[in-house]
Amino acid sequence: MDQDYILSQLGEDRANYYNATAPPIIQTSNFCFPDIKSFKKAFEHELVNHIYTRGNNPTVAILRKKLAALEKTEDALVFGSGSAAISASIISQVQAGDHVVCVENPYGWTKSVLEKLLKRFGVETTFAASTTAAITAAVRTNTKLIMLESPNSITFELQDLEALSKFAKARNIVTAIDNSYSSPHFQNPAEYGIDIVLHSGTKYINGHSDVVIGVCCSSKKIIQQIFLSEFMTLGAIISPHDAALVIRGLRTLPIRMERIQSSTKVITHFLQQHPKIEKVIYPWLDDFPEKILARKQMKGASGLFSILLKADSIEKVEQFISGLNNFYLAVSWGGYESLAMPFCIFHNMPGKEDTHVPWNLVRLSIGLESPQYLIDDLDQALSIL
Ligand SMILES: *Cc1c(COP(=O)(O)O)cnc(C)c1O
């Protein structure tokens, strides 16, 4: 389906709402019925009919249609956060006694649901390095799910989606991926046979740092299964108002991603040449170890990358960060604004320490500003080192 058609028309039944160009925000908790017969009939298909907004809401439904089409899957659900989408989807695939293989160093709360929450309910997880060999070697006879994140959002290791989905299909193992880094614009894992495609829509999908939202895209069968169980019971839904904001954010997804990619190319090349930079870690660079795999399964790379500073102390890293004026100091990423995230803040912080992340690593998220505005700022802040 054409991306332009998806973004401007799909799911928008304008004749039904006065031919309004923008979708209506159906701000209601419930829907009423003219008679017993139609009330009864609505329950035959709760995923489609409008009964109660914890299940289905027309504004949210427009967004679901667009997201499923963008990810080239049959259906989608949206959740109140990326974490909710990931947790609900993982939980939907396992029961006590089952085993999950997850890539090592996934998003922190993905690790937490597997390592802490599901462990309490008798589900074991093995965290494996990103290579096909390591992931397949970790599979046991009771493995039900392989959880991927390619690339991950700090050090950007990739997994071979085609090889892993082929391996998993032959063993009846479900594959899921956190696709937040690429957004549906730059990677569609379903094209490689991945079963469940997850997003923190808070990042590029909404793109304006004003909504927290999660997305799960999959087959009709899996979506129906998650809807009737985890989605309805956990109830981590998005409001109709937030859904309308995300539909608006989505309209500009392609132009935002293209702008961000072209700015990031210029900025990473500038940083690669800079004497105060030890290394730039970005999947689209020529020296990226998995460059060939990246170019095979991704259509582009987004604006998130990491730099290793040539700094001799954490204080120096902190001084560099304090010297930045045009990057905000914040978590998250994928919005209109450029951000800097120094991982040294977690150094020696009990419970938060990311031992795999070096203290001189700073993650940058490039927003919609001009590349020169950001380069000038990086250049002056690096002169502090
Ligand atoms: C932010 C993030 C999440 C969690 O999404 P929320 O919307 O914040 O709940 C999951 N995965 C990755 C890679 C993220 O960056």
The ligand as a Gaussian input file, in Angstrom:
#p B3LYP/6-31G(d) Opt

LIG

0 1
 C       11.490000       4.429000      24.969000
 C       11.689000       3.031000      24.528000
 C       10.792000       2.030000      24.892000
 C        9.655000       2.258000      25.860000
 O        8.691000       3.067000      25.335000
 P        7.765000       4.026000      26.232000
 O        6.859000       4.613000      25.235000
 O        8.671000       4.995000      26.897000
 O        7.091000       3.154000      27.224000
 C       10.989000       0.770000      24.362000
 N       12.023000       0.503000      23.544000
 C       12.920000       1.434000      23.207000
 C       14.035000       1.061000      22.305000
 C       12.789000       2.721000      23.688000
 O       13.700000       3.641000      23.375000

